[in-house]
Structures are given as structure tokens and as C-alpha cells.
Amino acid sequence: MVGLETIMALGVVPRQPARTGRQDKVRVRQAPFSKPNADNKDARVGTGAFASLPRAESRAPSRGKASAAAPKGRQSAAGKSTPASVPKIKGYNPVAAERVAEILKRLDQLYPEVKCALTHANAWELLVATILSAQSTDVNVNRVTPELFRKYPTVEAFAALTPEQLEPDVRSTGFFRNKSKSVVGAAKKIVADFGGQVPDDMEKLLTLPGVARKTANVILGSWFGKAVGVVVDTHVHRISRRLELTTQNDPQKIEQALMKVIPQEKWILFSHQIIWHGRKLCIARKPKCAECSLENICHAADKTWSTVEMHQNAKA
Ligand code: SF4
């Protein structure tokens, strides 16, 4: 007969992580360079190109935060210690052309045809949607703008409003007073100074109320197809740091750093891809590293699962 103490003990003992490194609900991927099995050799994106990367990137998985019982000497995903099985990479340069090219290649495979997620039919609508998207989600903005553009179909219609008149229409996107001021102010300036046309020039765009480089880059890249800079929103900010493409924290400095390491013809697509990556996998609080095809070239300190050494400074 099982005693009461035994039953209670069984009830409170937490589940132990599997010795294989598997975590609940997490698909464990084969470590790079390990012998592919016949069923999954093509399952990972970009594995083949890895032959040219440092050998140290090919070790067995370190286990994530959830794996509190990681074997002694192994690295936890909190990145506090260097795992015994993953030596430091000598001569590692996170912005080496070869590594950046590999990141871009994998992003192309992951997100081949991404574009701006904000619904718009012209440059003005994109400008309004981008202003409204600050501190909000694209989904939220896309819920508001169809009715907004039906009610005020032209830039002149917006220019005829006062900010107070617009406030109820954009209230649900948050910070509605400032956003109303910016949208109406931008409309008035476009009508007064630019003949009702959104300018396709960075300097002119920056004269519009509520428009900084991020918004201007969205308009220039997504509508006019001009690669003048790199859009640095919250996703690009976070992921560029996690991927060690920059150590900067200020959006303008991040943009300058990215413009140095990303080829100009990729500036527009790179922003879209990283924004999608930030929404789908590399989310702020709990990135889905075990599902990410950039995993074995990513050394972010806040990874939730890792096959490679994690770098303390590589974090959002
Ligand atoms: S491995 Fe994790 S932290 Fe690195 S890019 Fe992928 S999801 Fe983000």
C-alpha cells in the first residue's frame, strides 16, 4: 500500500526535463554538423552553408531557461556561464561579410516575399497608417484605417480637420491626441507646401509633423521603392542587437550601423523581414529559438534554447 507521504511527494515533485535536452512542446532540432538522418536532412534552412562557419558553432544544444536541471558545466539560456561543451569562438566577428550574408540568406528563405503589413492604397494612406502604428500593432491600425479613409478619402479632407475632430476616429490606436495632431499637421503641410503630394525625399519628409526617420524610411522604401535608410522599429532594434549587427541602442545609431553592414539593395527587404521575424519567432519576451533557422548563428544572451555559445552583450 502506498503511504500518504509518498502520495504527497508524488504530487509535488516537478517533472524533470528529459536528459536528451527536449523541452515540453519544443521541437528539438538536430545540432549542426551532426549526421543528418534520412527523414530530416532537409528540414533545416541553410544548414548546408554552415560548412564555412566556425567549427565552434556546431556543438550540442545548450538547454534553455526551462531546463533548470541542465547538466553541470552546460550553459543555461540565461547565458550566465560558458558551457563546458561550447568553446569560445576565436576571431569571431559578428559583422563579418560572410556571417551577414548568411543571415540575409536565411531571412530570404524564411520570408521570401514579405512586404509592409499596413494596409494602404497610396503614399498618404501609408503615411497616416505609419503615424498611427507608433506604440500600436499593425492589426490594430488596419482595423481603424479602412473606415478612416472612407470617411476622409483625400489628404485635403484631412487637412480641413482640426486635430480634435480626428481624435475619436483614431482613439483606439493609443496616444490619439498626439497622433491626431501629427496627421492633421502633416496633411496641412503637404497641401500647403507640396501640392497635395507626399514628397519622395527624406529631407522634405522630415519637415512633416510627426515624421522622423523611421516613418520617412517606411514611406520611401515601401511606397517609392527608394532605399535611403533602414527602418528601425522596435523589432529591428531588438533583433539587430540580438544578432550582434549592432551594439548601439539609439535608433539613429542602429540605422547607421545597419547601413554599414547590410548591402543597400537589401535595406528595404531586410527591415520587412526582421519585422516579420520579430512578430513570428524572435518575439521580445520569449523568442522561439528552438524553431528559428537563425539559431546556430545567433548568440543572443536571452535565447530560450541554444546550440552555440551565448554572448552577454548580445541582447535586446
Ligand atoms: S535564435 Fe532566438 S534570439 Fe536568435 S534570432 Fe532566432 S528567435 Fe531570435
Residues whose N, C-alpha, C, O or C-beta is under 5 A from the ligand:
A	BS01	SF4	R242 L281 C282 P287 K288 C289 C292 L294 E295 C298 A300 K303
